[in-house]
Each structure stands twice: as C-alpha cells, then as structure tokens.
Amino acid sequence: YTISPSVKVYKDNRVADIYKLTIGDIVTITVSGSRIVEIEAESATREVAGIITGIDFASKNPVLIVEDEDGEENEYELDEDATIRKNDKRVKISDLKKGDEVTLALEYNLVVRVTAESVKRDISGTVKAITFADITTVTVVDDKGREHVITITPDTEITKDRKQIDATELRTNYYLDMEVENDEAISIDVTVRKTQETMRGIVVNINDNVEVIVISVKRDDGTKETQHIYYTDDTIILKGNRESRISRIDEGNEIIAVGSYKGGLFFADTIHDITISD
C-alpha cells in the first residue's frame, strides 16, 4: 500500500505526525483503494497514571481498572511476570486496593510494571449504620455532615476503652476515630458519647431556613473554631430565667446549648442566651 498525502494519523489517541510512528508501534490502518488514508497507532511502550477503581480476576491474568485524570476508566491486563511495588515495597496483586494511585508501564498493551501509592487519611464521625454481609461496612457522618462508607476488614484493629473489640460490638451513635487507607479502615478507636453534651460560644450567624446557629468556640490552646448547633420547634430557648425566642438571640451574644449528637450533627434541647442586655 502507498500512503495518501492526506493520511490521518493518530497515536495513543491523539492526532500525530506520521514521523512520530516508530518501529514496534501497534497500528491499525484504514485503506481506500490502494492507499492508506488513516493510521491509528499505539506505542509499544508507554506509561499511564490514575487511580485504581477495580481489579478483575475473571480472566487468566488480572485486569486493573484505572480512572485517569479526565475521569475515564480503562482496563489494563497484567503480564504474568509483571512487577508490582507499593509504597516502595515489592508486593502482590492482592495488596493493591481501590483508591491506590498507580503508574503503569505497558509493553504491547500489557502491564509489565506497577508502581502504587496508598492514600491514607483520618476520618472521625458518628456511626449512622453498620452492614454485616460478605463485606462489613460502617457508615459514619463526620462533624461537617458528610457521609463516609468505610470497609472493615479482618485486619482492622478496633479498640474501645483501650480494649480490643470485634466489629459486631459497634453500635449506632458511637463516635469513631479511624485511620483509613483508601476506603478500608486500618484502625478504629471507639468513643461512646454522652447522652447530653454542652456547647458554649459566641454567635456568629443564625440561619432560620436551615434552623442552625453557628458559634465561635475558643479551644484550650487559645485558637478558635466554628461549631453548628441545630434547633427544632421543641428546642427550649432561655434568656435569663425566662423562655424566649430564637429571634431575640443576636450575633455576638454568648450562648450555652445542651443537647446530643444525631447522625453526626449536634441538636440542642436547650439554648441559653447568657448575654446581659443593656
């Protein structure tokens, strides 16, 4: 075949010049008459990077499912002699987890080298739900109201009052401090929160639509943080020794709220405005 002067060339899914083709590239050609009018090529060796979203063991060789920076998922089959390193250590395919950041070296579309880094983070929140099935998961709501579904494995270390416990002993409304690798818990420290808790601070904002008061709380080290106090129609509002209304609490006033955590959010049973009006 001869190459058409107007041939379209693509390499690694990008428009390319024909002179970018090299010996060993895998090509698919489109022919019109006796002329090549389109060439689609893939480099014999290349690297791809992304985040593991799954591992398929259905075929002879494991297949990694990787999401790239554009959010597209692609499948890459591992060569039977592929080397795998994670966190600078030689590991097995079973040590790779969903959420790992990976760089794959490919030769003729087979992965010959995997370099992975696990993503570790700390998550704290109140238990909303626990699921016991083939995979044990716990759903927690953090202090900002965000939900996290975390997998508990047989290797997860769970402690309560400095004693090791089993996942079956977890209960809703327990407060968990977790060290998480990707979406799997490495360790969990359990705190049973009191039925009633107290918050004290200066009112920063009141949102009537959401029924929440934002307060500024002074920490022990002198720094400040914001906390959210949710109220309902049943919340008792006090000013001095008398019942009052939310509308009479002003920004800058100091309040004390007594309540409890529900789904990771603090709901007040009583809000006491202790600011003395002029």
ChimeraX commands (.cxc) that place a marker at each C-alpha (Angstrom):
marker #1 position 0.00,0.00,0.00 radius 0.5
marker #1 position 1.00,3.60,-0.54 radius 0.5
marker #1 position 0.30,6.33,1.99 radius 0.5
marker #1 position -2.16,9.02,0.96 radius 0.5
marker #1 position -0.74,12.58,1.15 radius 0.5
marker #1 position -3.77,13.49,3.30 radius 0.5
marker #1 position -3.46,10.48,5.61 radius 0.5
marker #1 position -4.84,11.00,9.13 radius 0.5
marker #1 position -2.53,9.76,11.86 radius 0.5
marker #1 position -3.42,9.15,15.50 radius 0.5
marker #1 position -1.04,7.87,18.14 radius 0.5
marker #1 position -2.06,7.00,21.69 radius 0.5
marker #1 position -5.49,8.55,20.99 radius 0.5
marker #1 position -4.02,11.87,19.87 radius 0.5
marker #1 position -3.54,13.48,16.47 radius 0.5
marker #1 position 0.07,12.91,15.42 radius 0.5
marker #1 position 2.51,13.36,12.58 radius 0.5
marker #1 position 3.40,10.27,10.57 radius 0.5
marker #1 position 7.03,10.76,11.55 radius 0.5
marker #1 position 6.02,10.13,15.19 radius 0.5
marker #1 position 5.47,6.46,14.35 radius 0.5
marker #1 position 8.30,4.21,15.48 radius 0.5
marker #1 position 9.32,0.61,14.93 radius 0.5
marker #1 position 7.32,-1.65,17.22 radius 0.5
marker #1 position 4.21,0.55,17.38 radius 0.5
marker #1 position 0.92,-1.33,17.15 radius 0.5
marker #1 position -1.05,0.06,14.21 radius 0.5
marker #1 position -4.47,-0.27,12.64 radius 0.5
marker #1 position -4.77,1.09,9.12 radius 0.5
marker #1 position -7.74,2.13,7.01 radius 0.5
marker #1 position -7.34,1.59,3.27 radius 0.5
marker #1 position -9.20,3.21,0.40 radius 0.5
marker #1 position -8.35,1.61,-2.91 radius 0.5
marker #1 position -4.62,1.04,-2.69 radius 0.5
marker #1 position -3.89,3.94,-0.38 radius 0.5
marker #1 position -3.69,4.17,3.41 radius 0.5
marker #1 position -5.98,7.01,4.47 radius 0.5
marker #1 position -5.89,6.58,8.25 radius 0.5
marker #1 position -3.45,5.16,10.77 radius 0.5
marker #1 position -4.24,4.52,14.42 radius 0.5
marker #1 position -1.14,3.65,16.42 radius 0.5
marker #1 position -0.30,2.77,19.99 radius 0.5
marker #1 position 3.20,3.00,21.38 radius 0.5
marker #1 position 4.88,-0.30,22.04 radius 0.5
marker #1 position 5.93,1.05,25.42 radius 0.5
marker #1 position 4.10,3.75,27.34 radius 0.5
marker #1 position 3.05,4.83,30.81 radius 0.5
marker #1 position -0.39,5.62,32.16 radius 0.5
marker #1 position -1.35,7.02,35.54 radius 0.5
marker #1 position -4.54,7.14,37.54 radius 0.5
marker #1 position -6.49,5.69,40.44 radius 0.5
marker #1 position -7.49,2.04,40.78 radius 0.5
marker #1 position -11.28,1.69,40.74 radius 0.5
marker #1 position -11.36,-2.10,40.50 radius 0.5
marker #1 position -9.44,-5.33,39.91 radius 0.5
marker #1 position -10.92,-8.10,37.75 radius 0.5
marker #1 position -9.68,-11.65,38.31 radius 0.5
marker #1 position -12.11,-13.30,35.86 radius 0.5
marker #1 position -9.57,-13.73,33.04 radius 0.5
marker #1 position -6.29,-15.65,33.04 radius 0.5
marker #1 position -4.31,-12.58,34.02 radius 0.5
marker #1 position -5.66,-9.95,36.45 radius 0.5
marker #1 position -7.02,-6.77,34.90 radius 0.5
marker #1 position -6.63,-3.38,36.57 radius 0.5
marker #1 position -9.42,-0.86,36.07 radius 0.5
marker #1 position -7.89,2.61,36.30 radius 0.5
marker #1 position -9.57,6.02,36.20 radius 0.5
marker #1 position -7.47,8.70,34.51 radius 0.5
marker #1 position -7.35,12.42,35.27 radius 0.5
marker #1 position -10.27,13.02,32.89 radius 0.5
marker #1 position -12.48,10.62,34.83 radius 0.5
marker #1 position -12.41,7.91,32.14 radius 0.5
marker #1 position -11.96,4.27,33.16 radius 0.5
marker #1 position -9.70,1.95,31.17 radius 0.5
marker #1 position -8.76,-1.70,31.64 radius 0.5
marker #1 position -5.16,-2.92,31.62 radius 0.5
marker #1 position -4.18,-6.58,31.67 radius 0.5
marker #1 position -1.16,-7.55,33.75 radius 0.5
marker #1 position 1.67,-9.52,32.20 radius 0.5
marker #1 position 2.21,-12.77,34.10 radius 0.5
marker #1 position 5.72,-11.57,35.02 radius 0.5
marker #1 position 4.68,-8.02,35.96 radius 0.5
marker #1 position 6.50,-6.45,38.90 radius 0.5
marker #1 position 4.37,-4.66,41.48 radius 0.5
marker #1 position 5.62,-2.13,44.03 radius 0.5
marker #1 position 3.51,-0.27,46.57 radius 0.5
marker #1 position 4.79,2.35,48.97 radius 0.5
marker #1 position 8.35,1.49,47.82 radius 0.5
marker #1 position 7.95,-2.22,48.65 radius 0.5
marker #1 position 7.61,-5.28,46.42 radius 0.5
marker #1 position 4.05,-6.61,46.86 radius 0.5
marker #1 position 1.50,-9.00,45.37 radius 0.5
marker #1 position -1.51,-8.12,43.24 radius 0.5
marker #1 position -3.71,-8.81,46.28 radius 0.5
marker #1 position -2.03,-5.88,48.08 radius 0.5
marker #1 position -3.38,-3.39,45.56 radius 0.5
marker #1 position -6.60,-1.68,46.69 radius 0.5
marker #1 position -9.31,0.51,45.24 radius 0.5
marker #1 position -8.21,4.10,45.58 radius 0.5
marker #1 position -4.49,3.41,45.18 radius 0.5
marker #1 position -2.69,5.91,42.97 radius 0.5
marker #1 position -0.80,4.00,40.27 radius 0.5
marker #1 position 1.58,4.45,37.39 radius 0.5
marker #1 position 1.55,1.56,34.91 radius 0.5
marker #1 position 4.34,0.73,32.47 radius 0.5
marker #1 position 2.93,-1.04,29.40 radius 0.5
marker #1 position 4.57,-3.04,26.65 radius 0.5
marker #1 position 2.32,-4.02,23.77 radius 0.5
marker #1 position -0.72,-3.19,25.92 radius 0.5
marker #1 position 0.33,-5.50,28.76 radius 0.5
marker #1 position 1.28,-4.06,32.15 radius 0.5
marker #1 position 4.85,-5.05,32.95 radius 0.5
marker #1 position 5.35,-2.78,35.96 radius 0.5
marker #1 position 3.00,-1.29,38.56 radius 0.5
marker #1 position 4.08,1.49,40.91 radius 0.5
marker #1 position 1.41,2.24,43.51 radius 0.5
marker #1 position 0.93,4.56,46.45 radius 0.5
marker #1 position -1.80,4.09,49.03 radius 0.5
marker #1 position -3.87,7.08,50.11 radius 0.5
marker #1 position -4.15,7.31,53.90 radius 0.5
marker #1 position -6.36,9.73,55.82 radius 0.5
marker #1 position -8.01,10.20,59.20 radius 0.5
marker #1 position -11.81,10.21,59.43 radius 0.5
marker #1 position -13.85,10.91,62.56 radius 0.5
marker #1 position -17.60,10.73,62.86 radius 0.5
marker #1 position -20.71,9.24,64.39 radius 0.5
marker #1 position -21.90,5.79,63.32 radius 0.5
marker #1 position -25.05,6.03,61.22 radius 0.5
marker #1 position -25.26,2.41,60.03 radius 0.5
marker #1 position -23.37,-0.89,60.12 radius 0.5
marker #1 position -23.73,-3.58,57.45 radius 0.5
marker #1 position -22.67,-7.18,58.01 radius 0.5
marker #1 position -22.54,-9.16,54.76 radius 0.5
marker #1 position -19.78,-10.56,52.57 radius 0.5
marker #1 position -18.09,-7.23,53.28 radius 0.5
marker #1 position -18.54,-5.44,56.60 radius 0.5
marker #1 position -19.01,-1.69,56.25 radius 0.5
marker #1 position -19.68,1.16,58.63 radius 0.5
marker #1 position -21.30,4.44,57.59 radius 0.5
marker #1 position -20.21,7.46,59.61 radius 0.5
marker #1 position -21.24,11.10,59.47 radius 0.5
marker #1 position -18.38,13.50,60.19 radius 0.5
marker #1 position -18.66,16.79,62.06 radius 0.5
marker #1 position -19.39,18.62,58.79 radius 0.5
marker #1 position -22.32,16.34,57.99 radius 0.5
marker #1 position -20.55,14.37,55.24 radius 0.5
marker #1 position -21.14,10.61,54.99 radius 0.5
marker #1 position -18.30,8.10,54.60 radius 0.5
marker #1 position -18.77,4.39,53.91 radius 0.5
marker #1 position -15.71,2.53,55.21 radius 0.5
marker #1 position -14.91,-1.17,54.86 radius 0.5
marker #1 position -13.87,-3.10,57.97 radius 0.5
marker #1 position -11.52,-5.98,57.18 radius 0.5
marker #1 position -10.36,-8.90,59.36 radius 0.5
marker #1 position -7.12,-6.93,59.84 radius 0.5
marker #1 position -8.83,-3.78,61.14 radius 0.5
marker #1 position -7.82,-3.09,64.74 radius 0.5
marker #1 position -10.81,-1.84,66.77 radius 0.5
marker #1 position -10.36,-0.56,70.32 radius 0.5
marker #1 position -12.82,0.73,72.92 radius 0.5
marker #1 position -11.70,1.87,76.36 radius 0.5
marker #1 position -8.21,0.61,75.45 radius 0.5
marker #1 position -9.53,-2.91,74.87 radius 0.5
marker #1 position -9.73,-4.65,71.51 radius 0.5
marker #1 position -13.27,-5.40,70.37 radius 0.5
marker #1 position -14.96,-7.01,67.39 radius 0.5
marker #1 position -16.85,-5.16,64.65 radius 0.5
marker #1 position -20.07,-6.79,65.86 radius 0.5
marker #1 position -19.77,-4.72,69.05 radius 0.5
marker #1 position -20.05,-1.41,67.19 radius 0.5
marker #1 position -23.32,0.46,67.65 radius 0.5
marker #1 position -25.06,3.39,66.02 radius 0.5
marker #1 position -24.22,6.75,67.60 radius 0.5
marker #1 position -20.76,5.52,68.65 radius 0.5
marker #1 position -18.11,8.08,67.73 radius 0.5
marker #1 position -15.20,6.66,65.71 radius 0.5
marker #1 position -11.69,7.99,65.10 radius 0.5
marker #1 position -10.42,5.99,62.13 radius 0.5
marker #1 position -7.18,5.66,60.24 radius 0.5
marker #1 position -8.24,4.77,56.71 radius 0.5
marker #1 position -6.25,3.52,53.74 radius 0.5
marker #1 position -8.29,4.33,50.67 radius 0.5
marker #1 position -11.74,3.18,51.88 radius 0.5
marker #1 position -10.55,0.44,54.26 radius 0.5
marker #1 position -10.14,1.01,57.98 radius 0.5
marker #1 position -6.69,0.23,59.36 radius 0.5
marker #1 position -7.59,1.13,62.94 radius 0.5
marker #1 position -10.70,2.37,64.75 radius 0.5
marker #1 position -10.85,3.98,68.18 radius 0.5
marker #1 position -14.37,3.95,69.64 radius 0.5
marker #1 position -15.84,6.59,71.95 radius 0.5
marker #1 position -19.30,6.27,73.46 radius 0.5
marker #1 position -20.52,9.84,73.57 radius 0.5
marker #1 position -22.57,11.09,76.46 radius 0.5
marker #1 position -26.30,11.32,76.02 radius 0.5
marker #1 position -26.17,15.05,76.76 radius 0.5
marker #1 position -23.37,17.39,75.78 radius 0.5
marker #1 position -22.79,21.10,76.16 radius 0.5
marker #1 position -21.56,23.70,73.68 radius 0.5
marker #1 position -20.66,27.26,74.62 radius 0.5
marker #1 position -19.60,30.06,72.32 radius 0.5
marker #1 position -20.26,33.37,70.62 radius 0.5
marker #1 position -22.99,33.53,67.97 radius 0.5
marker #1 position -21.56,34.16,64.50 radius 0.5
marker #1 position -24.65,33.57,62.40 radius 0.5
marker #1 position -28.23,32.28,62.65 radius 0.5
marker #1 position -29.83,30.62,59.62 radius 0.5
marker #1 position -33.60,30.40,60.13 radius 0.5
marker #1 position -34.14,28.38,56.94 radius 0.5
marker #1 position -31.81,25.57,58.00 radius 0.5
marker #1 position -32.53,26.12,61.71 radius 0.5
marker #1 position -28.88,26.27,62.69 radius 0.5
marker #1 position -26.81,28.61,64.85 radius 0.5
marker #1 position -23.12,28.97,64.03 radius 0.5
marker #1 position -20.96,29.77,67.06 radius 0.5
marker #1 position -17.29,30.53,67.59 radius 0.5
marker #1 position -15.73,28.32,70.26 radius 0.5
marker #1 position -12.43,29.02,71.99 radius 0.5
marker #1 position -10.15,25.99,72.24 radius 0.5
marker #1 position -7.87,25.23,75.18 radius 0.5
marker #1 position -4.84,26.43,73.17 radius 0.5
marker #1 position -6.47,29.83,72.59 radius 0.5
marker #1 position -7.39,29.29,68.94 radius 0.5
marker #1 position -10.99,29.43,67.74 radius 0.5
marker #1 position -13.18,27.06,65.75 radius 0.5
marker #1 position -16.76,27.20,64.49 radius 0.5
marker #1 position -19.45,24.74,65.56 radius 0.5
marker #1 position -23.00,24.25,64.33 radius 0.5
marker #1 position -25.95,23.96,66.70 radius 0.5
marker #1 position -29.19,22.70,65.14 radius 0.5
marker #1 position -32.52,23.51,66.76 radius 0.5
marker #1 position -36.11,22.42,66.25 radius 0.5
marker #1 position -39.57,23.60,67.31 radius 0.5
marker #1 position -39.07,21.59,70.51 radius 0.5
marker #1 position -35.84,23.36,71.48 radius 0.5
marker #1 position -36.29,25.50,74.60 radius 0.5
marker #1 position -34.82,28.99,74.29 radius 0.5
marker #1 position -33.92,30.78,77.52 radius 0.5
marker #1 position -32.78,34.34,78.15 radius 0.5
marker #1 position -32.02,34.98,81.77 radius 0.5
marker #1 position -34.54,32.89,83.68 radius 0.5
marker #1 position -37.33,33.24,81.13 radius 0.5
marker #1 position -38.28,31.45,77.96 radius 0.5
marker #1 position -37.51,33.41,74.82 radius 0.5
marker #1 position -37.35,33.08,71.03 radius 0.5
marker #1 position -34.56,32.45,68.52 radius 0.5
marker #1 position -35.28,35.86,67.00 radius 0.5
marker #1 position -34.15,37.51,70.26 radius 0.5
marker #1 position -30.67,35.97,70.06 radius 0.5
marker #1 position -28.30,38.39,68.33 radius 0.5
marker #1 position -24.96,37.87,66.64 radius 0.5
marker #1 position -22.21,38.44,69.19 radius 0.5
marker #1 position -24.25,37.03,72.07 radius 0.5
marker #1 position -22.79,34.22,74.15 radius 0.5
marker #1 position -24.92,31.08,74.40 radius 0.5
marker #1 position -24.81,27.70,76.09 radius 0.5
marker #1 position -26.50,24.82,74.26 radius 0.5
marker #1 position -27.31,21.45,75.83 radius 0.5
marker #1 position -28.16,18.57,73.51 radius 0.5
marker #1 position -26.91,15.45,71.79 radius 0.5
marker #1 position -25.43,14.22,68.52 radius 0.5
marker #1 position -27.72,12.64,65.95 radius 0.5
marker #1 position -26.23,11.42,62.69 radius 0.5
marker #1 position -23.08,13.41,63.41 radius 0.5
marker #1 position -24.97,16.70,63.95 radius 0.5
marker #1 position -25.46,18.46,67.29 radius 0.5
marker #1 position -29.13,19.11,68.11 radius 0.5
marker #1 position -29.92,21.36,71.04 radius 0.5
marker #1 position -32.61,20.54,73.58 radius 0.5
marker #1 position -31.98,23.85,75.36 radius 0.5
marker #1 position -30.26,27.06,74.24 radius 0.5
marker #1 position -29.49,29.59,76.97 radius 0.5
marker #1 position -28.57,33.15,75.93 radius 0.5
marker #1 position -26.34,34.31,78.79 radius 0.5
marker #1 position -25.54,37.75,77.38 radius 0.5
marker #1 position -26.82,40.52,79.62 radius 0.5
marker #1 position -28.63,43.18,77.60 radius 0.5
marker #1 position -28.10,46.84,78.34 radius 0.5
marker link #1:1,2 radius 0.2
marker link #1:2,3 radius 0.2
marker link #1:3,4 radius 0.2
marker link #1:4,5 radius 0.2
marker link #1:5,6 radius 0.2
marker link #1:6,7 radius 0.2
marker link #1:7,8 radius 0.2
marker link #1:8,9 radius 0.2
marker link #1:9,10 radius 0.2
marker link #1:10,11 radius 0.2
marker link #1:11,12 radius 0.2
marker link #1:12,13 radius 0.2
marker link #1:13,14 radius 0.2
marker link #1:14,15 radius 0.2
marker link #1:15,16 radius 0.2
marker link #1:16,17 radius 0.2
marker link #1:17,18 radius 0.2
marker link #1:18,19 radius 0.2
marker link #1:19,20 radius 0.2
marker link #1:20,21 radius 0.2
marker link #1:21,22 radius 0.2
marker link #1:22,23 radius 0.2
marker link #1:23,24 radius 0.2
marker link #1:24,25 radius 0.2
marker link #1:25,26 radius 0.2
marker link #1:26,27 radius 0.2
marker link #1:27,28 radius 0.2
marker link #1:28,29 radius 0.2
marker link #1:29,30 radius 0.2
marker link #1:30,31 radius 0.2
marker link #1:31,32 radius 0.2
marker link #1:32,33 radius 0.2
marker link #1:33,34 radius 0.2
marker link #1:34,35 radius 0.2
marker link #1:35,36 radius 0.2
marker link #1:36,37 radius 0.2
marker link #1:37,38 radius 0.2
marker link #1:38,39 radius 0.2
marker link #1:39,40 radius 0.2
marker link #1:40,41 radius 0.2
marker link #1:41,42 radius 0.2
marker link #1:42,43 radius 0.2
marker link #1:43,44 radius 0.2
marker link #1:44,45 radius 0.2
marker link #1:45,46 radius 0.2
marker link #1:46,47 radius 0.2
marker link #1:47,48 radius 0.2
marker link #1:48,49 radius 0.2
marker link #1:49,50 radius 0.2
marker link #1:50,51 radius 0.2
marker link #1:51,52 radius 0.2
marker link #1:52,53 radius 0.2
marker link #1:53,54 radius 0.2
marker link #1:54,55 radius 0.2
marker link #1:55,56 radius 0.2
marker link #1:56,57 radius 0.2
marker link #1:57,58 radius 0.2
marker link #1:58,59 radius 0.2
marker link #1:59,60 radius 0.2
marker link #1:60,61 radius 0.2
marker link #1:61,62 radius 0.2
marker link #1:62,63 radius 0.2
marker link #1:63,64 radius 0.2
marker link #1:64,65 radius 0.2
marker link #1:65,66 radius 0.2
marker link #1:66,67 radius 0.2
marker link #1:67,68 radius 0.2
marker link #1:68,69 radius 0.2
marker link #1:69,70 radius 0.2
marker link #1:70,71 radius 0.2
marker link #1:71,72 radius 0.2
marker link #1:72,73 radius 0.2
marker link #1:73,74 radius 0.2
marker link #1:74,75 radius 0.2
marker link #1:75,76 radius 0.2
marker link #1:76,77 radius 0.2
marker link #1:77,78 radius 0.2
marker link #1:78,79 radius 0.2
marker link #1:79,80 radius 0.2
marker link #1:80,81 radius 0.2
marker link #1:81,82 radius 0.2
marker link #1:82,83 radius 0.2
marker link #1:83,84 radius 0.2
marker link #1:84,85 radius 0.2
marker link #1:85,86 radius 0.2
marker link #1:86,87 radius 0.2
marker link #1:87,88 radius 0.2
marker link #1:88,89 radius 0.2
marker link #1:89,90 radius 0.2
marker link #1:90,91 radius 0.2
marker link #1:91,92 radius 0.2
marker link #1:92,93 radius 0.2
marker link #1:93,94 radius 0.2
marker link #1:94,95 radius 0.2
marker link #1:95,96 radius 0.2
marker link #1:96,97 radius 0.2
marker link #1:97,98 radius 0.2
marker link #1:98,99 radius 0.2
marker link #1:99,100 radius 0.2
marker link #1:100,101 radius 0.2
marker link #1:101,102 radius 0.2
marker link #1:102,103 radius 0.2
marker link #1:103,104 radius 0.2
marker link #1:104,105 radius 0.2
marker link #1:105,106 radius 0.2
marker link #1:106,107 radius 0.2
marker link #1:107,108 radius 0.2
marker link #1:108,109 radius 0.2
marker link #1:109,110 radius 0.2
marker link #1:110,111 radius 0.2
marker link #1:111,112 radius 0.2
marker link #1:112,113 radius 0.2
marker link #1:113,114 radius 0.2
marker link #1:114,115 radius 0.2
marker link #1:115,116 radius 0.2
marker link #1:116,117 radius 0.2
marker link #1:117,118 radius 0.2
marker link #1:118,119 radius 0.2
marker link #1:119,120 radius 0.2
marker link #1:120,121 radius 0.2
marker link #1:121,122 radius 0.2
marker link #1:122,123 radius 0.2
marker link #1:123,124 radius 0.2
marker link #1:124,125 radius 0.2
marker link #1:125,126 radius 0.2
marker link #1:126,127 radius 0.2
marker link #1:127,128 radius 0.2
marker link #1:128,129 radius 0.2
marker link #1:129,130 radius 0.2
marker link #1:130,131 radius 0.2
marker link #1:131,132 radius 0.2
marker link #1:132,133 radius 0.2
marker link #1:133,134 radius 0.2
marker link #1:134,135 radius 0.2
marker link #1:135,136 radius 0.2
marker link #1:136,137 radius 0.2
marker link #1:137,138 radius 0.2
marker link #1:138,139 radius 0.2
marker link #1:139,140 radius 0.2
marker link #1:140,141 radius 0.2
marker link #1:141,142 radius 0.2
marker link #1:142,143 radius 0.2
marker link #1:143,144 radius 0.2
marker link #1:144,145 radius 0.2
marker link #1:145,146 radius 0.2
marker link #1:146,147 radius 0.2
marker link #1:147,148 radius 0.2
marker link #1:148,149 radius 0.2
marker link #1:149,150 radius 0.2
marker link #1:150,151 radius 0.2
marker link #1:151,152 radius 0.2
marker link #1:152,153 radius 0.2
marker link #1:153,154 radius 0.2
marker link #1:154,155 radius 0.2
marker link #1:155,156 radius 0.2
marker link #1:156,157 radius 0.2
marker link #1:157,158 radius 0.2
marker link #1:158,159 radius 0.2
marker link #1:159,160 radius 0.2
marker link #1:160,161 radius 0.2
marker link #1:161,162 radius 0.2
marker link #1:162,163 radius 0.2
marker link #1:163,164 radius 0.2
marker link #1:164,165 radius 0.2
marker link #1:165,166 radius 0.2
marker link #1:166,167 radius 0.2
marker link #1:167,168 radius 0.2
marker link #1:168,169 radius 0.2
marker link #1:169,170 radius 0.2
marker link #1:170,171 radius 0.2
marker link #1:171,172 radius 0.2
marker link #1:172,173 radius 0.2
marker link #1:173,174 radius 0.2
marker link #1:174,175 radius 0.2
marker link #1:175,176 radius 0.2
marker link #1:176,177 radius 0.2
marker link #1:177,178 radius 0.2
marker link #1:178,179 radius 0.2
marker link #1:179,180 radius 0.2
marker link #1:180,181 radius 0.2
marker link #1:181,182 radius 0.2
marker link #1:182,183 radius 0.2
marker link #1:183,184 radius 0.2
marker link #1:184,185 radius 0.2
marker link #1:185,186 radius 0.2
marker link #1:186,187 radius 0.2
marker link #1:187,188 radius 0.2
marker link #1:188,189 radius 0.2
marker link #1:189,190 radius 0.2
marker link #1:190,191 radius 0.2
marker link #1:191,192 radius 0.2
marker link #1:192,193 radius 0.2
marker link #1:193,194 radius 0.2
marker link #1:194,195 radius 0.2
marker link #1:195,196 radius 0.2
marker link #1:196,197 radius 0.2
marker link #1:197,198 radius 0.2
marker link #1:198,199 radius 0.2
marker link #1:199,200 radius 0.2
marker link #1:200,201 radius 0.2
marker link #1:201,202 radius 0.2
marker link #1:202,203 radius 0.2
marker link #1:203,204 radius 0.2
marker link #1:204,205 radius 0.2
marker link #1:205,206 radius 0.2
marker link #1:206,207 radius 0.2
marker link #1:207,208 radius 0.2
marker link #1:208,209 radius 0.2
marker link #1:209,210 radius 0.2
marker link #1:210,211 radius 0.2
marker link #1:211,212 radius 0.2
marker link #1:212,213 radius 0.2
marker link #1:213,214 radius 0.2
marker link #1:214,215 radius 0.2
marker link #1:215,216 radius 0.2
marker link #1:216,217 radius 0.2
marker link #1:217,218 radius 0.2
marker link #1:218,219 radius 0.2
marker link #1:219,220 radius 0.2
marker link #1:220,221 radius 0.2
marker link #1:221,222 radius 0.2
marker link #1:222,223 radius 0.2
marker link #1:223,224 radius 0.2
marker link #1:224,225 radius 0.2
marker link #1:225,226 radius 0.2
marker link #1:226,227 radius 0.2
marker link #1:227,228 radius 0.2
marker link #1:228,229 radius 0.2
marker link #1:229,230 radius 0.2
marker link #1:230,231 radius 0.2
marker link #1:231,232 radius 0.2
marker link #1:232,233 radius 0.2
marker link #1:233,234 radius 0.2
marker link #1:234,235 radius 0.2
marker link #1:235,236 radius 0.2
marker link #1:236,237 radius 0.2
marker link #1:237,238 radius 0.2
marker link #1:238,239 radius 0.2
marker link #1:239,240 radius 0.2
marker link #1:240,241 radius 0.2
marker link #1:241,242 radius 0.2
marker link #1:242,243 radius 0.2
marker link #1:243,244 radius 0.2
marker link #1:244,245 radius 0.2
marker link #1:245,246 radius 0.2
marker link #1:246,247 radius 0.2
marker link #1:247,248 radius 0.2
marker link #1:248,249 radius 0.2
marker link #1:249,250 radius 0.2
marker link #1:250,251 radius 0.2
marker link #1:251,252 radius 0.2
marker link #1:252,253 radius 0.2
marker link #1:253,254 radius 0.2
marker link #1:254,255 radius 0.2
marker link #1:255,256 radius 0.2
marker link #1:256,257 radius 0.2
marker link #1:257,258 radius 0.2
marker link #1:258,259 radius 0.2
marker link #1:259,260 radius 0.2
marker link #1:260,261 radius 0.2
marker link #1:261,262 radius 0.2
marker link #1:262,263 radius 0.2
marker link #1:263,264 radius 0.2
marker link #1:264,265 radius 0.2
marker link #1:265,266 radius 0.2
marker link #1:266,267 radius 0.2
marker link #1:267,268 radius 0.2
marker link #1:268,269 radius 0.2
marker link #1:269,270 radius 0.2
marker link #1:270,271 radius 0.2
marker link #1:271,272 radius 0.2
marker link #1:272,273 radius 0.2
marker link #1:273,274 radius 0.2
marker link #1:274,275 radius 0.2
marker link #1:275,276 radius 0.2
marker link #1:276,277 radius 0.2
marker link #1:277,278 radius 0.2
view
